[in-house]
Amino acid sequence: MEFNWLLQLATTLGIGVIGYFLKTSMTEIKGQIKENAQRVDNLEKELDDLRSDLPFIYTTREDFIRTMNNVDKKLDKIHDSMIGGGRNG
């Protein structure tokens, strides 16, 4: 009879200790999940801000090529007028 009582006591204590550690672990995990969710929200906000600022900070490849073609045309006109002006004068 004494052995059964000790076995039940040990089992109860073991279950209690396991339950305590599980509860503590779950609380820590929930806290980390909340912290990670907050970090993800902050990153999403920063990414949205970056996306909205991109058109004002950077230029697209197509816009750059179009602008450089316009500059090349203007330089060609200046060059042609200088060459033409030198021959006439």
Rosetta blueprint (number, residue, H / E / L):
1 M L
2 E H
3 F H
4 N H
5 W H
6 L H
7 L H
8 Q H
9 L H
10 A H
11 T H
12 T H
13 L H
14 G H
15 I H
16 G H
17 V H
18 I H
19 G H
20 Y H
21 F H
22 L H
23 K H
24 T H
25 S H
26 M H
27 T H
28 E H
29 I H
30 K H
31 G H
32 Q H
33 I H
34 K H
35 E H
36 N H
37 A H
38 Q H
39 R H
40 V H
41 D H
42 N H
43 L H
44 E H
45 K H
46 E H
47 L H
48 D H
49 D H
50 L H
51 R H
52 S H
53 D H
54 L H
55 P H
56 F H
57 I H
58 Y L
59 T L
60 T L
61 R H
62 E H
63 D H
64 F H
65 I H
66 R H
67 T H
68 M H
69 N H
70 N H
71 V H
72 D H
73 K H
74 K H
75 L H
76 D H
77 K H
78 I H
79 H H
80 D H
81 S H
82 M H
83 I H
84 G H
85 G H
86 G H
87 R H
88 N H
89 G L
